[in-house]
Amino acid sequence: MVDKPTNANRFARNPQGGIASATALGMNALRPIMKLQISMLRMWADSIERLASNYDRGLEETATPAEQPEERPDKERVA
């Protein structure tokens, strides 16, 4: 037991080895989670863009019937 170095002694000899491997392990564990979050963010942005285009299209559709009654008397005058 006395001959085996403790964790503190191991880090004192090679502080980069343990920290770098722990960092690499943590980053490898986070990569799938980050990819999932990125894909969800892209889906959310796409749905907001679709909502905005549907909203604009709805405004255009509501604006055109208001213009049509003004055009109808012109057509009726010709007929």
N, C-alpha and C positions, 0 to 999 in steps of 0.2 A: 504493500500500500504506500509506503513512504517513497518507493522508487518511481511510482507512476506520477507524472506531472498532473497538476490540477488544470482545470479549464483556464484559470487566470494565467498560469504559466504558458499554456499553449498559445493563447492570444498574445501574450507578451513576446513570444518568439516569432510568431507569424500572424500579426493582426489582420493582414489583408485576406488570408486564406479563408478563415471562418466567416468573416463579414461578407466577402464577395460571394461565397457559395450560398449564404443565407439570402443575400440580395437577389441572386440569380434564381433561386428557388421561389422566392416571393414574386418576382416578375413573371416567371413561368406560370404561377398559379393565377395571377391577375389577368394574364393575356386573354383567356376565354371570356372572362367577365367583362373586360373592356370591349371586346368585339361584340358581345351581346348588347351592351349599352349603346355602342355606336350604331348598330343596326336598328335598335329601337328608336334612337334619335332621328335616323334617316326616315323611318316609317312615319314618325310624328311630323317631320317637316313636309313629307309628301302629302300627308292628309291635310295639313294646314294649307298647302298650295292648292289642293283640289277644292277645299272649302272656299278659299278666296276666289277661285275661278268660277265656282258655282254661284257665289254671291254676286260677282260681277255680271254673270250671265242672267241671273234673276233680276238685277237692276235694269239690264237692257230689255228684258221681256216686259217688265212693268212700264218702261218708258215708251215702247212702241204702241201699245193700245191707246195711250193718251193722244198720240199723234194721228191715229187712224180716223177718229171722228171728224177731224178737220179735213181730211182728204175725201171722205165719203160725200159731203155735199158737192164737191167738185165733180165727182163721178156721176152723181145723180143729175147735175145740171147738164152734163154732156148727154145723158140718156134721155 
